[in-house]
Amino acid sequence: MTTDSTTQDNRITYDTDGTICLIGLNRANKRNAFDSHMITQLSDALTRYEDDEHLRCALIFAYGDHFTAGLDLVELQDKLNDGVFEFDDNQIDPWGISGRLRTKPVVVAVKGTCFTVAIELMLNCDVVIASDNCNFAQMEVQRGIMPFGGATVRFVAAAGWQKAMPYLLTGKTFDAQTADRLNLVSEVVANGTEYERALTLAQEISKAAPLGVRGALSSAQDASRNGAATALANIHSYLPPLFHSEDAKEGVMAMVERREAEFKGY
């Protein structure tokens, strides 16, 4: 494992473990609440992951007892109109609203408090492992604002209108089992095991063919953003480069030889 030096000024840690990128929320003394610096650093970490051809999957996790209490509204109050949530074409937006479209998978492990932007960050990731002690709330309406990190679209898409609206319009809390029923998480696991389970899934994704993983993710993103008809019309455009790749040949040979494939990403 390689590790960047971490100081108290680093709200986000960035490590690598083989082909996996480990991104940590590192403001535990504030329950990992996002201030402007943490937002920028998370975008920088995800952009760095996207640009590193060696890395195949990212895992976002949190230090301390809580994933995140949401936004640090005291620090952000005077900055919300200054573009703190706007990202240019070279930056990955952790919430997938603006900026550059992510092309590689992200797994997230959540625990404890998961408020507002925590849910929206989860919903913009691809696999979510939740501790059974999670406490969720999309509580912006209780703070005089509204969700603006994707919940009005993705929460509703995941849970359905009638299931989502009681939480979006009241801001009331709900537990991990409810989040599972609302299709907001992939799995609920025992408290303290969420990181290892998420890491196991990240490792499994990293062992799959990188070109195939990217193609599957891109097609699913196409459907989410542009609708099923558009995604289905585009699906055959992915096939020629995949079928002619060395990884496709390796996949067939591994099947014939009854061994685990070793994919190279080309």
N, C-alpha and C positions, 0 to 999 in steps of 0.2 A: 504494500500500500504506500502511495505517496501522499504527503500531507503538506498543505500550505501553512506557514506560520500563522498563528491566530492570536490576536490581541483583543482587548475589551472593545476596541473600535470596530472589530469585524463582526457585524451583525449576522453575516452568513459565512459558514465555513465551506471549503471546497477541497475534497479529497478524491483520490481514485483508487480503485481496487480491481486490478486487471482491466477489463473493458467496461467496468461500472463506475459511474460518477456518483459520488456521495455528497449531497448538498444539505447542510445543517442549518436550521434556524437557531441562532445563537444569541438570543437576548432573554435568557431565562429569568433574569431578575425583574423583567417587565412582562412576564408570561408570553414572551416572544411577540409582543405587539409590534406591528409594522409602523415604523416612522419612515420619513423620506429616504434616509440613508439605507435602511434595510430593503426597501422597495428597489432602489437602484442596484444594490449589491446582489439581490436575488436575480434580477434581470441580467446582470453581468455574468453571474455563475451559469445561468441557463444558456446564455449566448456562447460562453466559452465551451460548454458541453456540446452544443450544436456544432461548433466549428472544429472540434477535435475528432478527426476521422477514426481514431483508435477506439473511441468510446461508443458503446452500443446501447446502453440504457442508463438512466439516471434514477436515483432514489432520493427523494426529499424527506427529511425527518426533522425532529426537533430535540434540542437539549432541554433538560429540566422535566417538569411534570406535565407540561401543557404544550399542545401544538401551537396555537396562537389565540390570544384573546381578541384578535381583530386589528383594527387600526388604532394607532396612537393619535387620537383626535386632538389632543392638546398640542402636540408638535405639528400636526398636519393642518390644523384649522386655517392657517393663513397661507397654505401652500396648495390647497386643492384646486385653486383656479390658475395655478402657475405651471400646469403641465406635468405634475409629478407622476401621473398615471398615463402619460402619453409617451409612446415609444416609436422611434424611427424605423426605417426599413432594415437597418442593420442590427436591431435589438430584438430579443425575444421578450415578449410581454408575458409575465408569469400567469396572467389571467386571460390571455388570448383575445383581447379586445382590439388592440392596435398592433403596429409593428410587424415584425417578421413572423411568418408561420413556422412553427416548430415541426421538424420532420422526423425526430427520433423519440422513442417512447420514454415516458416518465412514470415511475411508480411513487406513491406517497404513503408514508406510515403516520397515522394520526393517533393522538391520545389526549386525555384530559379535556381542557377547554378548547373548543373549535368554533369560534364565533365569526360571523360575517365573512371577511375575506378568506378565512380558513376554508369554509365550505366552497367558496367560489374558486379558490386555488385547487381544491380537490377535484371539482367538476371539470377543470381544464386539464387535469392529468388523465392518465389512461387506466391505471389500476390503483385502487384505494384500499389499504388494509387499516382497519380501525380497531383500536383497543375497546374492550367492552366497558371501559370506564369513561368513554367520551361523553361530553355534554355539548350539544350543538345548538346554535341559535343564529338565525338570519335576522338580527334585531335592529337593522338600520332605522326602521320606522319608529322605534322607541328612542332614537337619538335625533329625530327631526330631519332625517335624510331618507334615502332609498338605496337599495342594493344597486351598485354600478360596476360590479366586477364579473357580471355574467349570470347571476342567479335568476334574474327575471326571464332568462331564456333557458339556461341549462337545467336549473332546478325544476322548472315546469316540464321540460322535455323528458327528464329522468323520471319524475314522480307522477306526471299528469296534472292537469289544471286543478281538479278538485282536491287532490292530495297536497299539492304544493301551496295553494293560496292561503290556507289557514296559518301557515308558518311565515310566508312572505308578508302577509298583511297584518299580522299581530306581533311578530318578533318573538313568539314564545319558544321556550327551549324544548329539546327532545333528545332522547338517548340514542345509543348506538344501535339498539335493536330496531328502533323506529327508523333510523337512517338506512338500515338494511332493507326494511320493508318499502321505503321510499325510493329504493334503487340509487342511493347516493354513494354507497360504498360497495366494494367487491366482496369483502369478507369481514366478519367480526371475529376477533381472536381474544384470548385471555390477556388481561392487562400485563404488560411487560414482555409479551412475545411478538408485538406488532412489528418491531424493527426486523427481527430475524425472519419472520414470515415474508415481509416485503423484500428483504434481501434475497431470499430464496427465489421469489418470483422474478426479481431483476436478473438473477443469474440464469434462470431458465430462458428468459427473453434473450439474454446476451448469447446464449448457445444456439439460438435459432438463426436462420439465414438473414443477415442484415438487410439485404436488398428486398427480400420477401417481407420482412417486418416493416420496412419503410413503405413498401407498396400497400400493404394491408392498412397501415395507419393513415396513409394519404387518402386512400379510397374512403375510409370511414369518416375522415375529416371532411372530404368532399360532400358526402351525404349529409353530414351534420350542418354544414354551412350553406350548401346549395340545393339540397333536396335529393330524394332518392332517384328521381328520373335522370337528373344530371349525372349523379355518381354512376348509375348503371350504364349510361351512354359513354362514360369515360373509362369504364373498367378495362376494356380490351387494350387500351393504350399502354397499360403497365406490362402486358404480357411479353412482347418481343424481347426487350432487354433482359427480362427474368429468364425466359426459356433458353436464351443464348449465353447465360452467365456460367462461369466456372462453378458457382455454388449450386446451380441446378444439376450440373453433371455430378458434383460431389454428393448431392442428395440422393440421386439415383444409385450411384455406386455404393453408398452407405447402406441403402435399402437392400441391394442385391447381396452385399457382403455381410449383412446383418451386424453392423457396427454403428457406433455413434458418429454422426457426420461432423466434420471439422470445417466450418464455413469460414471463408476469408473476406467476404464482402465485395467480391467482384466476379 
